[in-house]
Amino acid sequence: MDATGLDADQAVPLYWSNLGHRAPGSEFADELVFGYAKQREQVDETIRRTSRHWRLERMARVDRNVIRLATFELIFREDLPARVTLNEAIELAKRFGDEQSPAFVNGVLDRIAAEHGSDV
């Protein structure tokens, strides 16, 4: 969605068709993407307010989108422990980002979690 400008209704089916199959956890992934799309303004505003010295548009694409999905979880998915959300986001940043990504993602998400009263 970030790279193509497609909305979730277009991007999600396109992603799964290009992948060639629905992977384990695909329903949860869909929930996060559609949830973020529905709450995009609030999630992005939270990130803008919280990320010090970094405009959302200037963040690395991987970092920005990992932070977006994790922020959606922290704000709107009270059934998911904040610690799990942060750990998973950091692992994604390690795997798909650059060497600074894990620390950056952790720093932004720690502040967001604290702002929303999540125990981390």
TITI-618453 format. One record per residue (C-alpha): residue in one letter; x, y, z. Coordinates in Angstrom, 3 decimals, decimal comma. Last residue first. Layout:
% TITI-618453
r|c1|c2|c3
A|X|Y|Z
...
//
This chain:
% TITI-618453
r|c1|c2|c3
V|6,421|-3,234|28,300
D|3,234|-2,377|30,145
S|1,040|-0,342|27,837
G|-0,167|3,021|29,134
H|-0,835|4,498|25,722
E|1,984|7,026|25,925
A|4,320|4,346|27,274
A|3,553|2,069|24,317
I|4,106|4,936|21,885
R|7,422|5,851|23,508
D|8,627|2,232|23,454
L|7,434|1,968|19,831
V|9,629|4,844|18,681
G|12,727|3,575|20,463
N|12,232|-0,062|19,464
V|11,783|0,818|15,790
F|14,957|2,911|15,843
A|16,984|0,286|17,701
P|15,842|-2,505|15,377
S|16,297|-0,411|12,210
Q|19,905|0,706|12,706
E|21,402|-2,387|11,005
D|19,063|-2,147|8,035
G|15,508|-3,401|7,841
F|13,979|-6,736|6,796
R|15,112|-9,296|9,359
K|16,162|-7,049|12,211
A|13,140|-4,771|11,726
L|10,830|-7,787|11,662
E|12,399|-9,039|14,899
I|11,981|-5,598|16,475
A|8,305|-5,561|15,500
E|7,782|-9,034|16,966
N|9,396|-8,019|20,272
L|7,369|-4,806|20,443
T|4,049|-6,546|19,800
V|4,864|-9,328|22,268
R|5,758|-6,788|24,967
A|2,545|-4,875|24,280
P|0,453|-7,964|25,015
L|-2,195|-8,567|22,323
D|-5,868|-8,582|23,380
E|-5,764|-4,786|23,667
R|-5,559|-4,594|19,899
F|-6,391|-0,992|19,006
I|-3,598|1,220|20,291
L|-0,644|-1,144|20,622
E|-1,657|-3,254|17,619
F|-2,087|-0,212|15,358
T|1,276|1,056|16,586
A|2,830|-2,304|15,681
L|1,413|-2,115|12,156
R|2,591|1,456|11,650
I|6,019|0,879|13,223
V|6,675|-2,057|10,884
N|5,495|0,157|8,042
R|7,754|3,080|8,837
D|10,791|0,908|9,545
V|10,459|-0,974|6,257
R|9,915|2,231|4,258
A|12,876|4,026|5,852
M|11,594|7,058|7,695
R|11,473|10,366|5,822
E|7,694|10,380|5,277
L|7,052|9,832|8,973
R|9,146|12,856|9,875
W|11,951|11,997|12,228
H|13,415|14,317|14,895
R|11,414|12,663|17,665
S|8,943|10,026|16,676
T|6,004|10,399|19,058
R|3,794|13,045|17,468
R|4,337|11,717|13,953
I|3,762|8,124|15,110
T|0,507|9,029|16,848
E|-0,598|11,009|13,800
D|0,121|8,006|11,581
V|-1,958|5,697|13,786
Q|-4,851|8,159|14,082
E|-4,995|8,842|10,342
R|-4,547|5,205|9,342
Q|-7,321|3,755|11,539
K|-9,217|1,887|8,788
A|-6,044|1,113|6,836
Y|-4,323|-0,075|10,022
G|-7,179|-2,453|10,749
F|-7,201|-3,742|7,163
V|-3,463|-4,410|7,354
L|-3,579|-5,880|10,847
E|-6,599|-8,089|10,209
D|-5,080|-9,306|6,928
A|-1,887|-10,309|8,734
F|-3,975|-12,194|11,303
E|-5,772|-14,053|8,520
S|-2,460|-14,794|6,801
G|-0,973|-16,411|9,904
P|0,094|-19,499|7,989
A|0,606|-18,448|4,364
R|-2,111|-18,008|1,774
H|-0,766|-19,096|-1,569
G|0,740|-17,823|-4,811
L|2,653|-14,930|-3,295
N|1,447|-12,755|-6,167
S|-2,170|-13,736|-5,443
W|-1,671|-13,047|-1,727
Y|-0,268|-9,571|-2,363
L|-2,931|-8,678|-4,937
P|-5,687|-9,757|-2,539
V|-4,221|-7,474|0,162
A|-3,428|-4,489|-2,059
Q|-6,814|-3,799|-3,628
D|-9,071|-3,784|-0,568
A|-6,190|-2,337|1,455
D|-5,909|0,750|-0,755
L|-3,340|0,970|-3,513
G|-0,763|3,756|-3,343
T|1,862|1,442|-4,759
A|4,758|1,631|-2,303
D|2,824|2,369|0,883
M|0,000|0,000|0,000
//
